[in-house]
Amino acid sequence: MNALELWQRYRQYLHVAPSVGLTLDISRMLFPPSFFEEMSQPMAQALQAVTNWNAEVWPTWTSSAGWGHYWLRAPATRPGGGHPHGCGADNPRDWQLR
């Protein structure tokens, strides 16, 4: 691409989200012009799957469940301490992420 084409692509694909202080430039990523159209259906399906999952999981969530990644690294900080399924902090190979 010549300089003019790069500038036009930059202007087309630059995204600024001032509400979160984010500026994202994907203009130098190698994707075809049809990429967004081709990915719209798979992305809609993925977002629907997440929405469905959230609808199943979050209504059963309670503050005492200790959900969150922080206790995977420091089980003593989890409400109730240890692993939620009872394997305990003394046997971390049973519950650490691999």
Backbone as CSV, one residue per row, in Angstrom:
resi,resn,N_x,N_y,N_z,CA_x,CA_y,CA_z,C_x,C_y,C_z
1,MET,0.839,-1.181,0.000,0.000,0.000,0.000,0.880,1.239,0.000
2,ASN,0.420,2.224,-0.714,1.157,3.481,-0.715,0.693,4.327,0.479
3,ALA,1.323,5.462,0.660,1.038,6.306,1.824,-0.418,6.770,1.863
4,LEU,-0.987,7.123,0.716,-2.379,7.570,0.683,-3.332,6.438,1.081
5,GLU,-3.088,5.242,0.572,-3.927,4.095,0.925,-3.829,3.769,2.414
6,LEU,-2.622,3.854,2.964,-2.451,3.614,4.399,-3.198,4.650,5.228
7,TRP,-3.127,5.910,4.797,-3.830,6.976,5.509,-5.342,6.746,5.468
8,GLN,-5.863,6.374,4.295,-7.300,6.123,4.159,-7.737,4.932,5.016
9,ARG,-6.911,3.895,5.020,-7.231,2.716,5.840,-7.176,3.079,7.328
10,TYR,-6.210,3.880,7.733,-6.110,4.342,9.122,-7.383,5.083,9.522
11,ARG,-7.809,6.010,8.673,-9.008,6.791,8.981,-10.260,5.915,9.015
12,GLN,-10.303,4.896,8.178,-11.464,4.009,8.130,-11.553,3.121,9.370
13,TYR,-10.424,2.607,9.843,-10.444,1.603,10.902,-10.022,2.106,12.277
14,LEU,-9.726,3.376,12.414,-9.404,3.923,13.734,-10.691,4.027,14.542
15,HIS,-10.640,3.530,15.768,-11.803,3.631,16.655,-11.387,4.382,17.905
16,VAL,-12.141,5.408,18.245,-11.894,6.196,19.444,-13.120,6.081,20.340
17,ALA,-12.882,5.654,21.585,-13.961,5.542,22.576,-13.590,6.432,23.753
18,PRO,-13.924,7.728,23.661,-13.510,8.665,24.705,-14.097,8.353,26.076
19,SER,-15.247,7.698,26.126,-15.863,7.407,27.422,-15.009,6.476,28.279
20,VAL,-14.167,5.661,27.636,-13.278,4.766,28.383,-11.803,5.092,28.140
21,GLY,-11.543,6.171,27.410,-10.167,6.587,27.158,-9.399,5.623,26.272
22,LEU,-10.061,5.042,25.285,-9.449,4.042,24.425,-9.385,4.532,22.989
23,THR,-8.230,4.360,22.374,-8.065,4.579,20.945,-7.473,3.303,20.375
24,LEU,-8.136,2.710,19.388,-7.719,1.442,18.822,-7.503,1.603,17.326
25,ASP,-6.297,1.275,16.885,-5.941,1.364,15.471,-5.673,-0.044,14.958
26,ILE,-6.572,-0.562,14.141,-6.382,-1.896,13.565,-6.031,-1.817,12.081
27,SER,-5.693,-0.647,11.619,-5.489,-0.433,10.189,-4.322,-1.229,9.614
28,ARG,-3.341,-1.587,10.425,-2.191,-2.337,9.907,-2.352,-3.846,10.071
29,MET,-3.467,-4.257,10.654,-3.735,-5.692,10.740,-4.171,-6.173,9.363
30,LEU,-3.706,-7.336,8.994,-3.989,-7.844,7.651,-5.302,-8.630,7.647
31,PHE,-6.375,-7.962,7.317,-7.665,-8.615,7.144,-8.281,-8.071,5.864
32,PRO,-9.067,-8.916,5.179,-9.663,-8.472,3.918,-10.820,-7.504,4.176
33,PRO,-11.183,-6.733,3.168,-12.300,-5.796,3.321,-13.607,-6.483,3.732
34,SER,-13.768,-7.751,3.411,-14.997,-8.478,3.727,-15.006,-9.067,5.144
35,PHE,-13.931,-8.873,5.898,-13.779,-9.519,7.206,-14.949,-9.251,8.148
36,PHE,-15.334,-8.006,8.320,-16.379,-7.671,9.285,-17.735,-8.254,8.880
37,GLU,-17.996,-8.235,7.577,-19.248,-8.829,7.103,-19.240,-10.340,7.320
38,GLU,-18.112,-10.988,7.027,-18.000,-12.435,7.201,-18.087,-12.845,8.672
39,MET,-17.607,-12.019,9.552,-17.569,-12.354,10.976,-18.808,-11.905,11.738
40,SER,-19.708,-11.171,11.114,-20.859,-10.653,11.850,-21.735,-11.777,12.403
41,GLN,-22.007,-12.823,11.625,-22.840,-13.931,12.114,-22.125,-14.738,13.201
42,PRO,-20.864,-15.154,13.016,-20.190,-15.870,14.108,-20.085,-15.039,15.386
43,MET,-19.868,-13.743,15.271,-19.795,-12.894,16.465,-21.160,-12.790,17.136
44,ALA,-22.215,-12.667,16.352,-23.565,-12.614,16.927,-23.872,-13.913,17.671
45,GLN,-23.455,-15.047,17.105,-23.669,-16.336,17.761,-22.863,-16.425,19.061
46,ALA,-21.630,-15.947,19.039,-20.791,-15.980,20.236,-21.388,-15.093,21.329
47,LEU,-21.825,-13.906,20.968,-22.428,-13.011,21.956,-23.721,-13.591,22.512
48,GLN,-24.502,-14.258,21.668,-25.728,-14.898,22.145,-25.401,-16.038,23.109
49,ALA,-24.348,-16.803,22.809,-23.940,-17.888,23.705,-23.529,-17.342,25.066
50,VAL,-22.803,-16.232,25.084,-22.403,-15.612,26.352,-23.632,-15.107,27.097
51,THR,-24.556,-14.489,26.377,-25.791,-14.006,27.001,-26.569,-15.162,27.614
52,ASN,-26.676,-16.273,26.879,-27.381,-17.447,27.396,-26.679,-18.006,28.630
53,TRP,-25.367,-18.085,28.569,-24.596,-18.592,29.706,-24.802,-17.705,30.926
54,ASN,-24.724,-16.397,30.723,-24.929,-15.475,31.846,-26.321,-15.632,32.442
55,ALA,-27.318,-15.856,31.601,-28.683,-16.014,32.097,-28.798,-17.259,32.975
56,GLU,-28.001,-18.290,32.685,-28.029,-19.516,33.481,-27.204,-19.390,34.755
57,VAL,-26.064,-18.749,34.670,-25.118,-18.731,35.784,-25.433,-17.660,36.807
58,TRP,-25.617,-16.428,36.379,-25.693,-15.328,37.342,-26.889,-15.357,38.277
59,PRO,-28.062,-15.852,37.866,-29.146,-15.879,38.850,-28.854,-16.781,40.048
60,THR,-27.957,-17.773,39.887,-27.635,-18.667,40.993,-26.420,-18.193,41.775
61,TRP,-25.813,-17.130,41.347,-24.613,-16.619,41.995,-24.975,-15.924,43.296
62,THR,-24.164,-16.143,44.319,-24.334,-15.425,45.581,-22.986,-14.881,45.998
63,SER,-22.992,-13.884,46.833,-21.725,-13.287,47.249,-20.869,-14.280,48.030
64,SER,-21.487,-15.291,48.634,-20.702,-16.258,49.389,-20.091,-17.343,48.502
65,ALA,-20.445,-17.330,47.204,-19.912,-18.355,46.310,-18.435,-18.167,46.042
66,GLY,-17.940,-16.959,46.211,-16.514,-16.712,46.021,-16.069,-16.795,44.578
67,TRP,-16.953,-16.473,43.656,-16.583,-16.519,42.254,-15.542,-15.462,41.970
68,GLY,-14.588,-15.804,41.145,-13.582,-14.835,40.742,-12.225,-15.490,40.685
69,HIS,-11.355,-14.906,39.909,-10.031,-15.492,39.720,-9.096,-15.240,40.883
70,TYR,-9.369,-14.240,41.709,-8.414,-13.864,42.740,-8.124,-15.019,43.695
71,TRP,-9.111,-15.828,43.991,-8.885,-16.890,44.963,-8.202,-18.108,44.357
72,LEU,-8.093,-18.173,43.033,-7.332,-19.270,42.441,-5.851,-19.134,42.766
73,ARG,-5.380,-17.899,42.852,-3.974,-17.657,43.177,-3.743,-17.549,44.681
74,ALA,-4.767,-17.164,45.403,-4.642,-16.970,46.848,-5.900,-17.521,47.520
75,PRO,-5.997,-18.842,47.673,-7.229,-19.436,48.172,-7.631,-18.953,49.562
76,ALA,-6.676,-18.510,50.345,-7.018,-18.023,51.680,-7.872,-16.767,51.627
77,THR,-7.838,-16.041,50.507,-8.617,-14.812,50.379,-10.050,-15.085,49.929
78,ARG,-10.342,-16.321,49.542,-11.694,-16.678,49.109,-12.617,-16.712,50.321
79,PRO,-13.833,-16.195,50.174,-14.768,-16.309,51.295,-14.921,-17.774,51.698
80,GLY,-14.674,-18.088,52.932,-14.726,-19.468,53.396,-13.386,-20.170,53.322
81,GLY,-12.411,-19.588,52.598,-11.068,-20.163,52.482,-11.052,-21.447,51.673
82,GLY,-9.888,-21.768,51.146,-9.711,-23.005,50.398,-10.497,-23.057,49.109
83,HIS,-10.513,-24.230,48.507,-11.211,-24.446,47.247,-12.692,-24.693,47.513
84,PRO,-13.585,-24.177,46.664,-15.018,-24.310,46.919,-15.518,-25.755,46.899
85,HIS,-14.754,-26.674,46.295,-15.193,-28.068,46.223,-14.521,-28.930,47.287
86,GLY,-13.813,-28.286,48.222,-13.301,-28.987,49.377,-11.952,-29.645,49.237
87,CYS,-11.224,-29.435,48.120,-9.931,-30.109,48.009,-8.874,-29.432,48.880
88,GLY,-9.108,-28.180,49.272,-8.232,-27.525,50.225,-6.968,-26.949,49.627
89,ALA,-6.402,-25.989,50.319,-5.201,-25.311,49.852,-3.968,-26.193,49.961
90,ASP,-4.034,-27.260,50.752,-2.857,-28.113,50.920,-2.654,-29.055,49.736
91,ASN,-3.576,-29.079,48.789,-3.437,-29.907,47.600,-3.728,-29.066,46.358
92,PRO,-2.881,-28.054,46.070,-3.194,-27.104,44.996,-3.208,-27.708,43.611
93,ARG,-2.537,-28.840,43.369,-2.545,-29.397,42.008,-3.946,-29.832,41.594
94,ASP,-4.842,-30.007,42.565,-6.206,-30.406,42.245,-7.043,-29.254,41.673
95,TRP,-6.633,-28.024,41.927,-7.500,-26.926,41.522,-6.833,-25.808,40.768
96,GLN,-5.523,-25.761,40.675,-4.881,-24.664,39.956,-5.143,-24.794,38.464
97,LEU,-5.252,-23.629,37.814,-5.412,-23.617,36.356,-4.146,-24.124,35.708
98,ARG,-4.293,-24.866,34.653,-3.114,-25.391,33.955,-2.955,-24.672,32.641
